[in-house]
Amino acid sequence: MMKICVLGREEFCTGFRLAGITKVQEVQDQPDFSILHDPEVGILILDEDVFLELPEYRRFELENMVMPTIVVLSTRDSQENLRKMIIQSIGVDLWEKN
């Protein structure tokens, strides 16, 4: 069975712990991405603040991973993040203007 993992700052992770997610890694300074090689992890929920601090090549690598699926979430409202997740998931840009 595939598990959901959360990687982020303490305040980001707290809500997920309360929701019952047990595979949580808090980031102090630099994120530890060894979790990407865990065969049990199917979805990695990543704190947007941590994601944006990464070098561009690392963000590109994470955005294009197939397994585990990377979901970048923000504590702020961001339609652009939602748009990217929908495009990645279903391959269609629902906001595209013709």
C-alpha positions as CSV (number, residue, x, y, z in Angstrom):
1,M,0.0,0.0,0.0
2,M,1.3,3.4,-1.0
3,K,1.7,6.0,1.7
4,I,1.5,9.8,1.8
5,C,4.6,11.6,3.1
6,V,4.8,15.3,4.1
7,L,8.0,17.3,4.0
8,G,8.1,20.9,5.3
9,R,8.5,23.3,8.1
10,E,7.0,22.5,11.5
11,E,3.9,24.7,11.1
12,F,3.2,23.1,7.7
13,C,3.5,19.6,9.0
14,T,1.4,20.0,12.1
15,G,-2.0,19.9,10.3
16,F,-1.0,16.8,8.4
17,R,-0.1,15.1,11.7
18,L,-3.5,16.0,13.1
19,A,-5.1,14.5,10.0
20,G,-3.4,11.2,10.8
21,I,-0.4,11.2,8.4
22,T,2.4,9.5,10.2
23,K,5.2,9.8,7.6
24,V,6.2,13.4,8.2
25,Q,9.7,15.0,7.9
26,E,10.2,18.4,9.3
27,V,12.8,20.6,7.5
28,Q,15.2,22.5,9.8
29,D,17.8,23.8,7.3
30,Q,18.2,21.7,4.2
31,P,15.5,19.2,3.2
32,D,16.4,15.5,3.2
33,F,15.1,14.0,-0.1
34,S,16.1,10.4,0.7
35,I,12.4,9.8,1.2
36,L,12.1,9.9,-2.6
37,H,13.7,6.5,-2.7
38,D,11.3,4.9,-0.3
39,P,9.2,2.4,-2.3
40,E,6.3,2.9,0.2
41,V,5.9,6.6,-0.6
42,G,3.4,7.2,-3.4
43,I,2.7,10.9,-2.8
44,L,5.0,13.5,-1.3
45,I,3.3,16.7,-0.1
46,L,6.0,19.4,-0.1
47,D,5.8,22.8,1.6
48,E,6.0,25.5,-1.1
49,D,8.3,27.6,1.0
50,V,10.8,24.7,1.1
51,F,10.3,24.0,-2.6
52,L,11.0,27.6,-3.6
53,E,14.3,27.6,-1.7
54,L,15.6,24.8,-3.7
55,P,18.0,25.3,-6.7
56,E,16.2,25.5,-10.0
57,Y,17.5,22.2,-11.3
58,R,16.1,20.4,-8.2
59,R,12.7,22.0,-8.6
60,F,12.6,20.9,-12.2
61,E,13.6,17.4,-11.2
62,L,10.8,17.2,-8.6
63,E,8.2,18.7,-10.9
64,N,8.9,16.1,-13.5
65,M,9.0,13.0,-11.2
66,V,6.5,10.3,-11.9
67,M,6.9,8.3,-8.7
68,P,6.4,9.4,-6.1
69,T,3.9,12.1,-7.2
70,I,5.0,15.5,-5.8
71,V,2.3,17.9,-4.7
72,V,3.5,21.3,-3.7
73,L,1.2,23.0,-1.3
74,S,1.2,26.5,0.1
75,T,-0.2,28.0,3.2
76,R,-1.1,31.0,0.9
77,D,-3.9,30.9,-1.7
78,S,-2.3,30.2,-5.1
79,Q,-4.3,29.5,-8.2
80,E,-1.1,29.0,-10.2
81,N,-0.1,26.0,-8.0
82,L,-3.6,24.5,-8.5
83,R,-3.3,25.1,-12.3
84,K,0.1,23.3,-12.4
85,M,-1.2,20.3,-10.4
86,I,-4.2,19.9,-12.7
87,I,-2.1,20.1,-15.8
88,Q,0.4,17.6,-14.4
89,S,-2.5,15.3,-13.3
90,I,-4.8,15.3,-16.3
91,G,-2.7,16.9,-19.0
92,V,-5.1,19.7,-19.7
93,D,-4.9,23.4,-18.9
94,L,-8.4,24.3,-17.7
95,W,-7.5,28.0,-17.5
96,E,-6.3,28.2,-21.1
97,K,-7.9,31.0,-23.0
98,N,-8.4,30.3,-26.7
